[in-house]
Amino acid sequence: MSTRISMLLFGGILLAIAAGCGGPGEGSGAAGSTSSGTTENLSGELTLVGSTTIQPVAEVLAEAYESLHPDVMINVQGGGSSVGVTSAGQGTADIGMASRDIKASEFEEFPDIVVHTIARDGIAIIASPDVTVSDLSLDQIRGIFSGTIVSWRQVGGPDIPIVVISREEGSGTRGAFEEMVMGEDAVISAAAILQPSNGAVLTTVAGTPSSIAYLSFGYINDSVKTISIGGVAPTPENAASGTYPVVRPLNLVTKGEPDELARSFIDFIYSADGQAIVVQEGYLSVN
Amino acid sequence: MTGTVSARGRMKRLTDSAMGLVLLGSALVSVTIVLLIGLFTLKEALPAFRDIGLVRLLTGTEWRPGQDLYGLFAMIAGSVLVTLGAIVLGLPLALGCAVFLAEVAPAWVRAVVKPSIELLAGIPSVVFGLFGMVVLVPMVRGIDVPGNAGFGLLSASMVLAVMILPTIASVAEVALRSVPEEYRQGSLALGATRWETLRRVTVPAARSGMLAAVVLGLGRALGETIAMIMVIGNAVMMPEAATSNPLTIFLSRARTLTGNIAVEINYATGLHAAALFATGVVLFVLIMIVNASARALLASGMRRG
């Protein structure tokens, strides 16, 4: 008797597994119809693809927007800034996200893309608390990260080797830092310690004496010291006034002028409520 | 009466064959899953093998996806060196544990020590990584060698050594305990001491099982990911000695094959993604070689035993 029961149980479990496997495939077919409502209430679906730096703030913005317009569904996906520009240019996503300026080559490839800068983000140079140097020029920073300057003595500190900490290849923060600080000719030294997230960079710099790294303004706290660039401290005020040199735009990209739904979402981001969310997430408002 | 008995017998036979089918099904599903994962990884990696080429992929030392440079050699070297370091540091400890548990320890000590070692295997690897990051890395940083920041092969090897200890110790202990009691008694009866018996009779008899334990530990070490990312520094560079002492190569930063995939897959598209899947294929092949040799060693041990 008990064998029969266990047999039934076994069969039941197998059936459940089989049913579970079949499930998601069927479900995904139903989604994906985009239609702007004719009534005053907007409805439909909006897809955002691209920068993993913008992704978190875009998700918060999308949630706030959806609570105002319950019939709208906004999907936010990562992939990186380049993927964002390409998807928008090819029309595979309604809105692309890029946490850097759009390159000339991208405007050439997709001449009809329109760029909407929704926020700005400063990238600060941070060092461990024991570092005595508190100001560096852009040239010195370039030298340190490319590996031509190896000791703090070369930039006015004691004769201690500099420990360079960087983000991994593909990171939007690294991309923006490379573009704005390293330029075309200098590359970040292969010997740099790589940490795969902003949080890991912060922890590593805080715990590693004589180390240096770059980090988005939103992540800085008291466990590390910030280094001014050419006498300008990395503060939101200096970034907003344009005196701090390493500030990147957070861009949304659309193919041509945005349609009604995308327009409404972008307008929401530019509104006081939207910009309040941007600031609350640690970025600089564009107003 | 006889009718019911034969009906029962038929029912029993039916149950038996049905259970057999169900179990066969489970086995087939497991095999299929392994095959599917292998095929999928290979299929995704194909563009990399085609466009980059197997030789350049395996021997190139530069990995700069931004400039379409995909060489895995520095990562292969990183994985091999960190595994080697872990074996050197962890093996004496693990084998010592195994011999102690199987041959020396009284039952009550065994009852305490064995579960403790097995508990080590249950600690999530991210906890080992955290421990390495906040305890071992600052310790290693104290070694006065230029450029040493603590993050690197030595810290990673130390973390791995502890992580592979339970694997090696428990398999090696089983190998030692499976040596027939008559061997020991025979040796002792001939006048050998316990130490001589251990060294000349028991350990040689369990040799292949103990080797298999080591190889299983190797496989575990090669596959470890998150703890490595946290302590090894992740720099894509050929590990090199900082001073004339060749051992300082272990203070060098490195990246493992597993770490390469985990760190970059979030951003990868196109050829970059394919190159990461190719990294997975290389890892797959390495671990398959290691596991196959463990099986071969175990099998040869059983034939002799």
Chai-1 contact restraints between the chains, C-beta under 6 A:
chainA,res_idxA,chainB,res_idxB,connection_type,confidence,min_distance_angstrom,max_distance_angstrom,comment,restraint_id
A,T3,B,T15,contact,1.0,0.0,6.0,A-B,restraint_1
A,F10,B,V22,contact,1.0,0.0,6.0,A-B,restraint_2
A,G80,B,Y267,contact,1.0,0.0,6.0,A-B,restraint_3
A,V83,B,T269,contact,1.0,0.0,6.0,A-B,restraint_4
A,P161,B,G147,contact,1.0,0.0,6.0,A-B,restraint_5
A,V163,B,A149,contact,1.0,0.0,6.0,A-B,restraint_6
A,E168,B,V263,contact,1.0,0.0,6.0,A-B,restraint_7
A,E169,B,P65,contact,1.0,0.0,6.0,A-B,restraint_8
A,G170,B,E264,contact,1.0,0.0,6.0,A-B,restraint_9
A,G170,B,Y267,contact,1.0,0.0,6.0,A-B,restraint_10
A,A190,B,V236,contact,1.0,0.0,6.0,A-B,restraint_11
A,A190,B,M237,contact,1.0,0.0,6.0,A-B,restraint_12
A,A191,B,A235,contact,1.0,0.0,6.0,A-B,restraint_13
A,A191,B,M237,contact,1.0,0.0,6.0,A-B,restraint_14
A,A192,B,A235,contact,1.0,0.0,6.0,A-B,restraint_15
A,I193,B,F151,contact,1.0,0.0,6.0,A-B,restraint_16
A,I193,B,G233,contact,1.0,0.0,6.0,A-B,restraint_17
A,L194,B,N234,contact,1.0,0.0,6.0,A-B,restraint_18
A,L194,B,A235,contact,1.0,0.0,6.0,A-B,restraint_19
A,P196,B,V263,contact,1.0,0.0,6.0,A-B,restraint_20
A,T208,B,A149,contact,1.0,0.0,6.0,A-B,restraint_21
